[in-house]
Amino acid sequence: MAKADLATRTRLARTGALSAGYHPAMRAVHEANADRLAAIIAAHGWPAPDRVGDDGSQAAWLVAQHAISRPALMRQVRDMTRGSPHISPAHWAMLDDRIAVFEGRAQTCGTQFDWDAGGVTNPLPIADPAGVDARRTAVGLPPLAETTARHRAEAEAPPVDLARHREGGEAFAREVGWRSD
């Protein structure tokens, strides 16, 4: 599942297709993987390393992180892995931040980024920005400035129409049930 996700992302990124919105091919992979992960969790619980190995457990986290059209699954994984030794605190923080952003709330650890009005990638709103580096350190993440610099160095070109990009993101969040407003 993780290999299919990353291969599709790499292929689409090479063409610049990912900056144009949630590409149908990427969404199809994410949704198929999410459905499969949901079935695995229903039958066996969280894919812990002692049952599926470190690679399998890491793949499950990646699938959960990318299950953006399945809010219930992402929330279920967040809730069932909170404080668990089977998921790294950094990965849990990333999932929690992603959920917060999709719900329209400020994130806690500053792991989710998007382009600003000037076309520069920056962290999305953070609750208590003054304490973000302490929270990041507590979960094993590097300082926000370091992560921001890496994101900027690795960023794809911003969308041509940033307003349309944001409108598409809001419409998606409502379509799949992240928000009702």
N, C-alpha and C positions, 0 to 999 in steps of 0.2 A: 504494500500500500504506500509506504513512504517513498519507495523508489519510483513508483508511477507518479506520485505527487511532484517530486523533485525533478523528474525528467520532463514532465509537462511544463513546469514552471521555467526550467532552463530553455526549453524550445521556444516558448512564448516570449521570454525575456529577450532572446536574441533578435526577435523581430520588432521589439518595442510594443508588442500587443498588450502587455500587462498594464501599461500606464494609461490605456484607453478605457479602463473599467474592468469589471469582473468578467473575464473572458469566458464564453460558454464552455470551452474545452476544460479550463481550469475548474470551473464550477462543477462540471460533470464528474471529474476525478474526485474533487472534495466531497461531493454528495455520495458517490458510490462508496468511498472510503468511510465516510461517517456512518452510513447505513451498516456497513460490515462491522465497524467498531461497536456500534450500538448493540448489534446481535451478540458479539463476543462478550460484552459487558453483561448483557442480560443472562447469558448462559454461564459465565465463569467469573464475573467480577472484573476489576481492573487487571489488565495484563501486567502483572508484577514480574520483575526480573527473575525471581526464583522459579517462575513457571514458564516464561517465554524468553528468558535471557535479557541481557541489557539492551541488545539491538532491538528486540521485539518490543520491549517496554518504551524505548525511545521513539520507536515508530508509532506506537499508540499515542504518545504525547503529541507528536507532530500532527497526526490525523485529528486529534481532538482540537488542537490549536487552529487547524484549518477548516474545522467543521462550522464555518461561519453562517451557513444557511440552516443550521440545526441548533438554535438557541437552547432548547431543552437538554440536548446532549452535552453541550459545552458547560452548562450550569451543573448538570449531573456529575460530570467529570471533576469540575472544580470542587463541588461539595464532597464527593466521595474521596478525593485525594488530599483534602485540606489536612496538613500536618502529617501526611503519610510518609513513611520511609521509602515508599515505592515510586515517588516522583520528587525530583529535586526541588528545593524551595524556589530556585530561580525559574524553573519551568512553571511551577504553580503560580508565581507572581506574574509571569507573562500571560498565562491564561486568564487570571483574574483581571489584569489590566485590559486585555482584549475584550472581555465581557463588559467591563465598565464602559469602554469607549463605544461599543455597539449599543449599549443601553443609554448612551448620551450623558454619561457621568464622567467626572474627572478620574484619571487613573491614579494608582498609588505609587508605582515604582518607575513610571516613565519609560515603559518598554515599547509603546506603540507610537509610531511616527507617521507623519504625512507632510505634504508640501504646504508651505505658508504662501501668502499672497505674492511674495517675491520669487516663488519657485524654488525655495530652499527647504530641504527636509528638516523638520524639527519635531520634538516630542509633542504629542497632543496634550491638551490641558492636564495638569497634575494637581491633585489635592495636596495641600501643604508642600509647595515646592521647596521651601527652606529645609525640610527634613528628608527630601528624596534620596540624597546620597547615603544617609544613615540607613534608610529602609533598604536601599539597594545592597549595601554592604551586608546587612543582616541576612539577606537571601542569597548572597554569593554573586551578585552582579557588580561589574565595574562601575566607576563613577559615571554619572550621566554625561558629563562633558566628553569623556572618552568614547562612550557609545554614540553620542551625537556626531562626533567627528568621523567615526567609522561609517555611520549611516550616510553621512554626506558624501564621503569618498566612494561609497558603493552604490549610491542612488542612481536609479534610472532617470531618464529625462522626465521632467514634470509633464502632466497632461497639458495639451495645447489650450484647453478651455477648463481652467481650474474650477470655475463656478459650476460648470456642467458636471465635472468630476464629483464635486461635493454633493450636488443635487442627486446624482446617481447613487452615491453612498447612502444618503438619507432615504431615498426611495427603496433601496435594497433592505435597509434596516426595518422599515415598516412592512415591506412585502413578506419577509420571513418571520416576523413576529418579535423582533428586538424591541420595537417601540410601537405604541398605539397612537401617538400624537400625530 
